[in-house]
């Protein structure tokens, strides 16, 4: 007797679904796989412990605080980092926000545990190596994959 609850994740089906959502939801694409890799490579050099807020295409949340990917995670078309849901294609990144204030995991409601992040320096470094679509936000700045 087979167990129908053991469905294997279909990456091809997932990518097709993401492509359709992107086509339907956004007017502009600002990043390519190579550009994301360039961005993450720089960030791993200048600020590897930076906390960012990730927003993924089709995600219903307004962004989730998470660490940057390790340099070893930068594959050709995806991040092999283990996010809360597994690896992710670069094309799934809607935006990444760089908050001036980091909040340690598990201590998000304890202001005394917060720490400052040099996001102005990050933006300067990014602009030295390329052109990026960014916007200032109440928290710091946001780097867009799509809009």
Beta strands, then each sheet from edge to edge (+ up, - down):
strand 1: 51-56
strand 2: 64-67
strand 3: 78-83
strand 4: 86-89
strand 5: 93-99
strand 6: 101-102
strand 7: 115-116
strand 8: 134-136
strand 9: 140-144
sheet 1: 2+ 1- 5+ 9- 8+
sheet 2: 3+ 4-
sheet 3: 6+ 7-
end
